[in-house]
Amino acid sequence: GQGLRTCTCPAPASAGAEGGSHRIASKASGPELDVNAAGFVVAGGGSGDNWAPPSAALARSCGSTLALRLDGGAGTSWLASRGCAVRLAWSSATDPSGLNTPPVVLPDVLPLPARVVQVAAGESHALLLVLDPAPRVYSIGTNDYGQLGIGDTRPRRDSVRAWEVKALDTVSLIGSIACGGNVSLAVSQRGDVWSWGRAEPSGALGLGDLPVACVPTPTPVGQLRRKVHAVQAATTGWTSCVLTHLGGVMSWGGGFCGVHGHGHQEDEPTAKAIRELSGVAIVQIALGPLHALALSSSGEVFAWGRVTGAFGPEVQLQLAPKYVDALQGISIVQVAAGCEHNLALS
């Protein structure tokens, strides 16, 4: 059918092969996408001053068959590449885990009027930070709890349209974004934090005890304002935390499995500094559903919550941050937290 993509290169070599690239072309004579040997999509024009937004034809050629192919699928991942936001989804609806047939990653390039510099994905929505030339925030996906930040909870059925979060205007100077569950966070270059989305009883929004089910408009997290200068935020939708410019970590919300790092499993309605990390200069934080990671400036990794594999073969309940000595002697530069696994880049 029209828009169906085929790979125009020979069959790839075995997994782990290096070098080379190939292209995905549209049968409807649409434009092509570069795909490197690692399987990452390189979409759109150049970078920097030569960057240009992807054409509507490119967006259509990449996304025209996705709705049909993803019925009953396993979900979506996001990639920011060359100033474009690329949505990656499995091609198989009947076998989403790829147990019988290896799934193919389908790229869907969103038509945005500016250069994308960061993407963040929640349960069923995503945020996109763009430069135009000032920073602006767009959102896409479901809006049941106002997680798109556009002032209402009405459904948005257009799966390829991103909506500008106009409450975060260019004066806000947003520097980073984060999503988790049905909650969205944004951090300004001045260190202020905004939150919106579902008002979970755990207090993940950081806005206190709210008498409403959701907050559909970005709202400043008042308990942090003028107290800390935030540089990064992370949330699972149930628990949230921020990293300060001095290397401290503050968290609030759900305490199940000790994921907030305060040494107990009770919810914390207000932001508190994680005492066990005091004196350690943290440069990055990462949250999984039931555990968390922190990376220090010296390359050390700390973990807490329901931790799998970090402190032995068995699952452990670690209510406060603990140094992962299995990585001793390895200088780590980045960490990522999954559901029950983690990655550390040296």
C-alpha positions in Angstrom: 0.0 0.0 0.0 1.1 3.6 -0.3 3.5 4.8 2.4 4.7 1.2 3.1 8.5 1.3 3.7 11.1 -1.1 2.5 14.8 -1.3 3.3 16.8 -0.5 0.1 20.0 -2.0 1.3 21.2 -5.6 1.4 20.4 -7.7 4.5 22.3 -6.4 7.6 25.2 -8.3 9.0 25.0 -10.1 12.3 24.3 -8.2 15.5 27.2 -6.1 16.7 28.7 -5.4 13.2 30.2 -2.0 13.0 30.3 0.6 10.2 28.1 1.3 7.2 24.6 2.6 7.0 21.4 2.0 5.1 18.3 3.8 4.1 14.6 3.3 4.5 12.6 4.5 1.5 8.9 5.0 0.9 7.2 3.1 -1.9 5.1 6.2 -2.3 8.3 7.9 -3.7 8.7 9.8 -0.4 12.0 10.9 1.0 14.4 8.6 2.8 15.8 8.2 6.3 19.3 7.3 7.1 19.7 4.4 9.5 23.2 3.7 10.9 24.7 0.3 11.7 23.4 0.5 15.3 19.9 0.9 14.1 19.4 4.5 15.0 17.4 6.7 12.7 19.1 9.9 11.5 16.3 12.0 10.2 15.7 15.5 8.8 18.2 18.0 7.5 21.6 19.1 8.9 22.4 20.6 12.3 23.1 24.0 13.6 22.5 26.9 11.3 21.9 24.7 8.3 19.0 22.8 10.0 15.6 22.9 8.4 12.4 21.3 9.7 11.3 18.0 8.1 8.8 18.4 5.2 5.2 17.3 5.6 5.9 14.6 2.9 8.6 13.1 5.1 6.2 13.0 8.1 3.5 11.4 6.0 5.8 8.8 4.4 7.0 7.7 7.8 3.7 7.6 9.6 1.0 6.8 7.2 0.8 3.1 8.1 1.7 3.3 11.8 -1.9 3.4 13.2 -2.8 0.1 11.4 0.4 -1.7 12.3 0.4 -0.7 16.0 -3.0 -1.9 17.0 -2.3 -4.0 20.1 1.4 -3.2 19.9 3.8 -3.0 22.8 4.5 0.8 23.0 6.6 3.6 21.7 10.1 5.0 22.2 11.5 8.4 21.2 14.7 9.6 19.6 16.0 13.1 19.1 18.3 13.2 16.1 19.6 16.1 14.0 17.0 18.4 15.3 14.1 16.1 14.7 11.8 14.2 17.0 11.5 10.6 15.8 8.9 8.2 17.3 10.0 4.5 17.2 7.5 1.7 17.5 7.5 -2.0 16.9 5.9 -3.1 13.6 4.3 -6.3 14.9 0.9 -6.1 16.5 0.4 -9.9 16.8 3.9 -10.6 18.2 5.0 -7.4 20.0 7.8 -9.1 21.9 9.3 -10.4 18.7 9.4 -14.0 20.0 8.5 -15.5 16.6 9.4 -12.8 14.2 12.1 -10.2 14.9 10.2 -6.9 15.0 11.1 -3.9 12.8 11.4 -0.4 14.2 9.2 2.0 12.3 10.3 5.6 12.4 7.7 8.4 12.6 9.2 11.9 12.1 7.0 14.6 13.7 6.5 17.8 11.7 7.7 20.5 14.1 8.6 24.1 13.2 11.8 24.2 15.2 15.0 22.2 16.1 14.3 19.5 18.7 17.0 19.2 21.4 15.3 16.9 24.0 12.5 14.4 24.2 10.9 12.8 27.2 8.3 10.0 27.3 5.6 9.2 29.9 3.2 6.3 30.0 1.2 7.5 26.9 2.4 11.0 26.2 5.7 12.8 25.4 7.3 16.2 25.8 9.5 17.8 23.1 11.9 20.7 23.9 12.7 22.7 20.8 14.8 25.8 20.0 13.2 28.5 17.9 15.6 30.2 18.7 14.3 30.5 22.2 13.3 27.3 24.0 9.7 26.1 23.6 7.9 23.0 24.8 5.5 20.8 22.7 3.5 17.8 23.9 1.9 14.8 22.1 -0.2 11.8 23.1 -3.1 11.2 25.4 -4.6 14.0 27.6 -6.8 12.2 30.1 -5.2 13.9 33.0 -4.1 17.1 31.4 -0.6 15.8 31.0 -0.2 17.6 27.7 -0.2 20.9 29.6 -2.6 22.7 27.2 -5.2 23.7 29.8 -7.8 21.0 29.5 -8.4 17.2 29.6 -10.1 16.9 26.2 -8.8 14.0 24.1 -6.4 14.8 21.2 -6.9 12.2 18.6 -4.4 13.4 16.1 -1.5 11.1 16.8 1.0 13.1 14.6 0.3 16.6 15.9 2.3 18.1 18.7 0.7 20.8 20.8 2.7 23.8 22.1 2.6 24.2 25.9 1.9 27.9 25.7 1.9 28.4 29.4 5.6 27.8 29.2 6.4 30.7 26.9 9.8 31.7 25.7 10.3 34.0 28.8 10.3 30.8 30.9 13.6 29.7 29.3 13.0 26.0 29.8 16.2 24.0 29.9 15.1 20.4 30.4 11.9 18.3 30.5 10.8 15.0 32.1 7.8 12.7 32.0 6.6 9.6 33.9 3.3 8.0 34.1 0.7 10.8 33.6 2.9 13.5 35.1 5.1 16.1 33.3 7.9 18.3 34.6 9.9 21.2 33.2 13.0 22.9 34.5 13.9 26.5 33.6 17.4 27.7 33.0 16.9 29.8 36.1 16.3 26.7 38.2 12.6 26.9 38.6 10.4 23.7 38.3 6.9 23.4 36.8 4.7 20.3 37.1 1.3 19.3 35.6 -0.8 16.2 34.9 -2.4 13.7 37.2 -2.7 14.7 40.8 -1.7 11.3 42.3 -2.4 10.8 46.0 1.3 10.3 46.6 1.9 14.0 45.8 4.2 13.5 42.8 3.3 16.9 41.4 4.8 18.6 44.4 1.9 20.9 44.7 0.6 19.8 48.1 -2.7 18.2 48.9 -4.9 19.0 45.9 -8.7 18.7 45.8 -8.7 18.0 42.1 -7.9 14.9 40.0 -5.4 16.7 37.7 -3.6 19.9 36.9 -3.8 20.6 33.1 -1.6 23.7 33.1 2.1 24.0 34.1 2.2 25.2 37.7 5.4 26.3 39.6 6.4 23.9 42.3 6.3 26.6 45.0 8.2 24.6 47.7 11.3 24.6 45.5 11.1 28.2 44.2 13.8 30.4 45.5 15.1 27.6 47.7 17.0 25.5 45.2 18.3 26.0 41.7 17.2 22.8 39.8 19.1 21.6 36.8 17.4 18.2 36.1 14.1 16.6 37.1 12.9 13.0 36.9 9.5 11.4 37.7 7.8 8.0 37.5 4.4 9.7 37.8 4.2 8.5 41.4 7.6 9.8 42.7 9.6 12.8 41.6 13.0 14.3 42.2 15.2 17.1 41.1 19.0 17.6 41.0 20.3 21.0 42.2 23.2 23.0 40.7 25.2 22.2 43.9 24.9 18.4 43.3 22.2 17.7 45.8 19.1 15.6 45.2 15.6 16.4 46.5 12.7 14.0 46.2 9.0 13.8 47.0 5.9 11.7 46.4 5.4 8.0 46.6 7.6 6.0 49.0 6.7 2.5 48.0 9.9 0.4 48.0 11.7 3.4 49.3 12.1 4.9 45.8 12.2 8.5 47.2 15.4 7.5 49.1 14.4 8.8 52.5 14.8 5.6 54.4 11.2 4.6 54.7 8.2 3.7 52.5 5.7 6.4 53.5 4.8 9.0 50.9 6.5 12.4 51.2 4.2 15.3 50.3 6.9 17.9 50.3 10.4 17.9 48.7 13.2 16.9 51.0 16.9 16.5 50.5 18.2 12.9 50.4 20.5 12.9 53.4 22.5 9.8 52.4 23.7 11.7 49.4 24.8 14.8 51.3 28.5 15.5 50.7 28.4 13.7 47.4 28.4 15.8 44.2 25.6 14.2 42.1 25.6 15.1 38.4 22.7 12.9 37.1 19.6 11.1 38.4 17.5 8.4 36.9 14.2 6.8 38.0 12.8 3.4 37.3 9.3 2.4 38.4 10.5 1.1 41.8 14.1 2.2 42.1 16.4 5.1 41.5 20.0 5.8 40.4 22.4 8.7 41.1 25.7 9.3 39.4 28.4 11.3 41.1 31.0 13.7 39.6 33.7 11.1 40.3 31.9 8.4 38.3 30.4 6.5 41.2 26.8 5.1 41.0 24.3 4.9 43.9 21.1 2.9 43.8 18.1 2.5 46.1 14.6 1.1 46.1 13.7 -2.3 44.8 17.1 -3.0 43.3 17.8 -6.0 41.0 21.4 -7.2 40.4 23.3 -4.2 41.8 24.1 -5.7 45.2 24.0 -9.4 44.3 21.9 -11.9 42.3 18.8 -11.5 44.5 16.3 -8.6 44.5 17.0 -6.3 47.4 14.9 -3.6 49.1 17.3 -0.7 49.7 15.5 2.2 51.4 18.4 4.6 51.2 21.1 5.3 48.5 23.9 2.8 48.5 27.1 2.8 46.5 27.2 0.1 43.8 30.6 -1.4 44.6 30.3 -3.8 41.7 31.3 -0.8 39.5 34.3 0.1 41.7 37.2 1.2 39.6 35.1 2.0 36.5 34.5 5.7 35.8 30.8 5.9 34.8 29.6 8.9 32.8 25.9 8.2 32.4 23.2 6.0 33.9 19.8 4.8 32.8 17.1 3.0 34.9 14.6 0.6 33.4 11.9 -1.5 35.0 14.1 -4.1 36.6 17.4 -3.4 34.9 19.9 -0.6 34.6 22.6 0.6 32.2 25.9 2.4 33.0 28.0 4.0 30.4 31.8 4.2 31.1 
